[in-house]
């Protein structure tokens, strides 16, 4: 579908495109494509993190650094 | 290295990550007694042995079942079959045939909803698992959980972060010198550099010493790279403290400037951080096939960045581990983890780096891939080499899942495999539709719906490969080459499932490089030699 066009061909009867199974295949592919399209759009857009919208100041109750806090940090 | 991607999406243009997957042991080791053996562990081993064999079938069955279900739903909504192409004349000159065929609005909206649901579901599960690991105080199973590590190290200063680099090498005389030079150029340089000379018959050892490295010579090692690493780590870990970091890298790896500094900074600011995996990007060269692989790696790096460094695989190419992580893994093998008690790496694993990633993850350890820790990785020069490499990764990924089973910490990896599995079906049906349409259509017919859809996919591909430069963008914009590349990888995926199901032995290829500096993974070389 890259170009949205299809090369001419007469190997198969044109009537095949008007059969029920072809219609189902076509819709099956369309559904999958729209599904992946949704995922593609999600990937194009910047990723949003809920945590960015919530004030996280002071969420950490202690330092995680290898250097202990001057007062020794909270009790274990 | 492990495998590339990881995403749970992909055909028709969406980048999928197969990267993080590296093979591994199929089964838990049953010969080694363990002090901490218990009934659940034994039960898990049994389940794991079954899964080890049939993991491919399980994944294939789920994906096929999903497809059949969707097909049934689509059939129930029985679309119209009487649509015919129409034609018009543009600007009074061009005769254009077009077909307004498009899925019904309800079906399209359903597909959008399903896509959103899947994406949100995978993200939510991963977040829940991560949060649960972070909050865990389960001292029996989550031995590396941040809360436990924090509690044990609270108020204790174990000295500044030091880095000991270990480099397994089997006949790496052509590349080890340059690798050691590049390590020395890091600012700060590592405290120690140890080259593990494994069954070398060339001058690797002498060159390593000339370049100022310590040399550890393996004794009777028959377990390839993992065995060599285990021998060296056994003596090394005992002498390392909490803030001493071990970095494992290949003998032909060049770190980007600032790799060590970025790693040290992260280990310093977070004493619960257990491991850092290098972000790899593809080397130059190898024509179109090289560019296809580079695009793949660029997208993988982008994905990791979007995930804020949450890592899929700690690549064997260059990864750093807090000594506690390696010690705990070694102590947990044979009970909580697959493998032999006392071994850091599981010697039965096809791709030991991915296995170690899963080991640390299942013990609740925090790991990251910071943007500053970048490393060049080798590319496969031929389609045949690519086939061998990816088959090994795929086989390894499946075996990992078989060995570790379905606990929550592994769900992301299951989702990845299921995603790729489904994408095989989706992409195949897409090609089938194109083929039938092409063979049965008389003349050019434009499909506006597909044109629109294709355009969005092109945007996605170009945007996701943007950082790779103009060549990457151009290739992405063409779309068809990448679709063919994806299809090729899909065939490898199916072959991997077939092989593991019918218990075929995986084979390894070794890329022979014309130049001394060209990279060839030590893993490959060791496996080739054995």
Interface residues (C-beta under 8 A of the other chain):
Chain A: X1 X2 X3 X4 X5 X6 X7 X8 X9 X10 X11 X12 X13 X14 X16 X17 X18 X19 X20 X22 X23 X24 X25 X26 X27 X28 X29 X30 X31 X32 X33 X34 X35 X36 X37 X38 X39 X40 X41 X42 X43 X44 X47 X49 X62 X64 X65 X66 X67 X68 X72 X73 X74 X76
Chain B: X9 X10 X11 X12 X13 X14 X15 X70 X71 X74 X75 X77 X78 X79 X80 X81 X82 X84 X101 X102 X103 X107 X108 X110 X111 X112 X114 X115 X116 X118 X119 X150 X151 X153 X154 X155 X156 X157 X158 X160 X161 X242 X243 X267 X268 X269 X270 X271 X272 X306 X307 X308 X423 X426 X429 X430 X432 X433 X434 X436 X437 X438 X439 X440 X441 X442 X443 X444 X445 X446 X447 X448 X449 X450 X451 X452 X453 X454 X456 X457 X458 X459 X460 X463 X464 X478 X479 X480 X483
